[in-house]
């Protein structure tokens, strides 16, 4: 259990540990023009299938990549900020934005840059993760299923929520 904890553990800017349960969905990346092949209605790229098979440790590599990106974003915020809505937003929390940013880095060639304090700079930068995934011939989506906190931290979060729930 402790080994798995350390695999996905991230620290907030104020030193609070968050452990995530992360699931990954993999698929062989089939270019749009491969759907025109009359032999298969689903598209096929023999080059990408070859790359996928050749890189048979893909899930471990991608898993580590996703956790590194997760940690990179979490460390930019204090714990209390993760449950706030960013300026100009009304529906998604910063935690939800982090999850979206992780998936953007996996699925887009360019992503919006974030500074060290979690502010979007509105400058697009290359996503190294996307280019690595493309070179492997796959597509990936990360699902964050659950987050764990130290029991004391969790009780403080619940206490703060019950105090402010009417707001």
C-alpha positions in Angstrom: 0.0 0.0 0.0 2.8 2.4 0.9 4.6 1.7 -2.4 1.5 2.6 -4.4 1.0 5.7 -2.2 4.5 7.0 -3.1 3.9 6.3 -6.8 1.2 9.0 -7.1 1.9 11.2 -4.1 2.1 15.0 -4.8 2.9 17.9 -2.4 1.0 21.2 -2.4 2.9 24.5 -2.2 2.2 24.5 1.6 3.6 21.0 2.1 0.3 19.0 2.2 0.5 15.5 0.7 -2.2 14.4 -1.8 -2.4 10.9 -3.1 -4.3 10.2 -6.3 -5.8 7.1 -7.8 -5.2 7.6 -11.5 -6.5 5.4 -14.3 -5.2 5.5 -17.8 -7.0 4.7 -21.0 -4.8 3.6 -24.0 -5.5 3.3 -27.6 -3.4 2.9 -30.8 -3.4 6.2 -32.5 -5.0 5.9 -35.9 -4.7 8.8 -38.3 -7.9 10.3 -39.7 -7.0 9.3 -43.2 -6.7 5.6 -42.2 -10.5 5.4 -41.9 -10.7 5.5 -45.7 -9.3 2.0 -45.9 -12.1 -0.2 -47.1 -10.7 -3.3 -45.3 -11.5 -1.9 -41.9 -14.2 0.6 -40.7 -12.1 1.4 -37.6 -8.9 2.8 -39.1 -5.5 1.2 -38.8 -1.9 2.3 -38.7 0.5 -0.6 -39.0 3.4 1.8 -38.0 1.6 2.8 -34.8 0.7 -0.8 -34.0 4.3 -1.8 -34.5 5.5 1.1 -32.2 2.9 0.1 -29.6 4.0 -3.5 -29.5 7.7 -2.6 -29.6 7.3 -0.3 -26.6 5.7 -3.0 -24.4 6.5 -1.1 -21.2 4.3 1.8 -22.4 1.8 1.7 -19.5 4.6 2.2 -16.9 6.3 5.0 -18.9 3.0 6.8 -19.5 2.0 6.3 -15.9 5.2 7.9 -14.6 4.7 10.7 -17.1 1.2 11.4 -16.0 2.2 11.4 -12.3 5.1 13.8 -13.0 2.7 16.3 -14.7 0.2 15.9 -11.9 2.9 16.7 -9.3 4.1 19.6 -11.4 0.7 21.3 -11.3 -0.2 20.4 -7.7 3.0 21.9 -6.3 1.9 25.3 -7.7 -1.0 25.6 -5.3 -1.8 25.6 -1.6 -4.3 23.0 -0.4 -7.0 25.6 0.2 -6.6 26.9 -3.3 -7.4 23.5 -4.9 -11.1 23.7 -4.0 -11.5 27.4 -5.1 -12.7 28.5 -8.5 -10.1 30.4 -10.5 -10.7 34.0 -11.3 -13.1 34.4 -14.1 -14.5 30.9 -13.6 -17.8 30.0 -11.9 -18.1 26.2 -12.2 -14.8 24.3 -12.1 -12.3 24.3 -9.3 -8.6 24.6 -9.6 -8.3 20.8 -8.9 -10.6 20.2 -11.9 -8.5 22.6 -14.0 -5.4 20.6 -13.0 -6.9 17.4 -14.2 -7.9 19.1 -17.5 -4.4 20.5 -17.9 -2.9 17.0 -17.3 -5.1 15.6 -20.1 -4.3 18.6 -22.3 -0.6 17.8 -22.0 -1.3 14.2 -23.1 -3.6 15.1 -26.0 -2.5 18.4 -27.5 0.6 19.6 -29.2 0.4 23.0 -27.6 -0.9 23.9 -24.1 -1.5 27.1 -22.2 1.5 27.8 -20.0 1.1 28.1 -16.2 3.5 30.1 -14.1 4.9 28.9 -10.7 1.9 30.3 -8.8 -0.7 28.6 -11.0 -1.6 31.6 -13.2 -2.2 30.9 -16.9 0.1 33.1 -18.9 -2.0 32.8 -22.1 1.2 31.8 -23.9 1.1 28.5 -25.8 4.0 26.2 -25.3 4.9 22.8 -26.8 3.7 19.7 -24.8 6.7 17.3 -24.6 4.4 14.6 -23.3 2.1 14.8 -26.3 5.1 14.5 -28.7 6.5 11.5 -26.8 3.0 9.8 -26.8 2.7 10.4 -30.6 6.1 8.9 -31.2 4.9 5.8 -29.4 1.9 5.6 -31.7 -0.8 5.8 -29.0 -3.3 8.1 -27.5 -3.9 8.4 -23.7 -6.5 9.8 -21.4 -6.0 10.0 -17.6 -8.9 9.6 -15.1 -8.5 10.8 -11.6 -10.7 8.5 -9.6 -10.1 9.5 -6.0 -7.8 11.7 -3.8 -6.6 10.8 -0.4 -5.4 13.1 2.3 -3.9 12.7 5.8 -6.9 12.0 8.1 -6.2 15.2 10.1 -6.2 17.2 6.9 -9.4 15.5 5.7 -11.2 16.4 9.0 -10.1 20.0 8.6 -11.4 20.1 5.0 -14.8 18.6 6.1 -15.0 21.0 9.0 -14.3 24.0 6.7 -16.9 22.7 4.3 -19.6 22.2 6.9 -18.9 25.7 8.2 -19.2 27.3 4.8 -21.7 25.1 3.0 -24.5 27.6 3.1 -22.4 30.2 1.2 
